[in-house]
Amino acid sequence: MSNVYRFNISDFSEDLLLVELDQAPEHLNFSSFFLSLSTYLRKKLDWVEVVAAEKSIAVKYDYLNITDSKAKELILSQVKEFDFKAESKTKPLLRVPVYYSDEFGLDIEQITKTKSITIEELINLHSNIEYEVKMIGFNPGFAYLGDLDEKLRIPRLSKPRINILPGSVGIAENRTGIYPFGGPGGWNIVGRTPIKLFDENKENPFLIKQDMRVKFEPITKKEFESFNK
């Protein structure tokens, strides 16, 4: 393996190790790199769980059968053997219909005022990009999609909402995402999709997966209301 990668292995908790890069080539696609590395580590069968984030990996080990120092030594030897090759194949594209409106876009008015743009400009800026799934978290199935157009980048809400409708589409900083379930959330909501992002009857119940592209497509209120009829 090329020596361009320099890894840092640190304790995240009593049975979790955090794998990060100390050094990497310029223009490295971090999300693709760590997604590929997580797939590689899962094949080793030494780990209880491997979870990829945008710029790190959390590795869970069985602390009853392996010491912390041994786990670090083992994972360091494995990541040193990892040879990342950026995939040239086209990632599957998921088209997501969105009804952008004041009715469901709870923060549209504030965003357009802050950014000095019209609702139409907001819709165009948000829907004209094919986003890459950067990571899955903070709740099950919540996909961080990037990168958001610079004209739409806005901080998270200072006070998160207690309950957001399932399918709500939000933006925060340089990311956009869809809340698959109802619940609390601090992203700025711009609309809602009628599609179901979770189907408990499927083997993989979540519609959006890592290593996927997502493109939002504006729809009317009538199309939204008739979508699942």
N, C-alpha and C positions, 0 to 999 in steps of 0.2 A: 504493500500500500504506500501511496505517496505520503511524504511527511508534512504535507501542508496543513494537516489537522492536528490541533493540540487540544486534548480533552482535559476537563477538570471534573473530578468525581468528588462529591461532597455529601454529607449526611443531611437528609431532609427530615427524617424522623427516625425512630428506633429501628424500623425495618424498611425504610425507603432511602434510596440513593438518588441524587440528582446528577444527571450527566449533562454538562454544558461544553461549549467550545471556548477555549482560551484564544485560539487563533484559527482563522479560516481564510480561504481565498476571497478576494473581492468579488462582489456580485453573486455570492452563493445564495441559492434559494433555500433559506433556513428551514421553512416548513416542509419542503420536499425532502431535504436532507434528513431531518429528524423523523419524518414519517418512514422513510426507507430504513433508517437505523433501527427504529422500533420494530419493524417487520423482521429485520435481521436478528435482533436479540431474542424475539419470541421463539425463533427456531432453535435456539440453544437449549431450551427446556430447563435452564437453571433457575429461572425466575418465576415468581408467583404471578406477577403482572408487570406489563410494560406499557406506560401511557405517554404518548408524544404530545408535547406542547409546541408552540411556534419556534422557540429557541432553546429547548431543553427536552429531556426525557426523565420521567420518574420511573425508577425500577424498584419493585417490591421483591424482597427476598425472604426466605424462611429463616428467621433469626434463631429458631430453635435448633436448626441443623447446620448453620453456617455463621461464622463470626462476622462482625462488621469489617474488619481488616481483610478477611479472606474474600468477602463479597466484593470489596473495592478492587482487590488484586485480580479477581476473576473477570469482573466487568471491564477493567482497564485492558486486560489482555485481549478481550473480545473486540472492543471498539477499535483497538489498534489494528486489528485484522480486517476491519470493515473497509470496503472499497466502494465508495459512492459513485454511481453512474447515473447522471440525470436521464430520466426516461424521455425518449423522443416521441413515444406514442401519444396520441391525442386523448386527453382526459374526457370522460363522459360529461356531457352538458345537460344540466337539468334546468328547464325553463319554468319559472315560478310566476304565475299571475298575481298581480297585486292591485288592490283598489286603493289608490292614493286619494285621501279625502280628509276633510276636517273631522268627519264622523269617526274614522278609525285612526287617522294620523294626528294623534293628540298633540304633537309638537310641531306640526307643519307651519302653523302661523308664526311661532316664535323663531323657528329656523329661518324662514324666509325674511323676517324682519332683521334678524341678526346678520344674515349673509347678504342682505339687499338683493334678493332674487325673487322671481315670481314662482308660484306653485308649479307652473309649466316647466320652468327652468330646473326646479328641484327634481321633478319627475324625470326629465330628460337626463340630467346628470347622474341620477341614481340608476336608471334603467339601461343606459347605453354601454355599460361595462360588463364583461364576462368575468365574474369574480372567481377566485380560487379559494377552496376550503383550506384555511390556514391551520385550523385545529378544531377539536371538538371539546367543549367544556362550557361554562362553569356548571351547567345543569346537563343531564343526559340529553344528547341529541342537539344541543345548541351549537351551531356551527359559526365560527368566526370567519367571515368572508372578507377578502381584501384584493386589491387596495381601493379604498374609497377615493373618489375624486377630491382633490385638495379644496375645491370650492365648497364642499359639503362637510368638511371635517369640523367637528364640534365636540366639546367635552361631554362626558356623561352628566346626567342630572345631578345636581347637588344633593337632592333628596329622592332616593329611588321610590317608585310607586309600589304599593303593597300588592296590587293585583293587576296583571296585564292579560288581555285576551289571548288565547292560543292563536297562533298564526300572525301575531303582530310583528311588523318589520321595523327594526330600529337601526340607528346609526350612532357611533361613538368613536371619536378620534378618527383613525384611518380604517375602521372596520364597520361592516354592516352585518346584520344577522336576523334570524327569525326565531321567535319564541315558540317552541313546539308545544309547550304546555302553558296553562294559565299560572300566574304566580307573580312574585316580586321581580322588579327589574329596573335598572337605572339608565337604560339607553333611550335616546330620543326617538319616539315612534312616528313614522312617516306614512304608514298604511297597514293593510292586512291582507293576507292571502287566504283564499278559500280552501286550498288543498290541505289534506291531512299529512302532517309530517311524522306521525307515529301511528303504526298499525300493529297492534298486539298479536294479530293472527299470523304475521309474517315471521320467518326465521330471523331476519334482520329487520326489526320493527321500525327503524328510523330511515326516512326517505333520503336525507342528505348524509353523505358519507365522506370520509377523507379521500383525497385523491380524486376530487370531482370539481367541476366548474358549475357555477350557478349564474343564470341571467334572469333578471326580473322583467316582467312584461306588463305594462299598465292595462287595466281592464276597467269597464264602467261599473256603476252600481248594479245595473240590471244583470250584467254578466256575473258579477259577484254573487248576487242573490240566487241566480239560476244554476250556479256551478254544480252543486251536488244534488240537484233535483232529478 
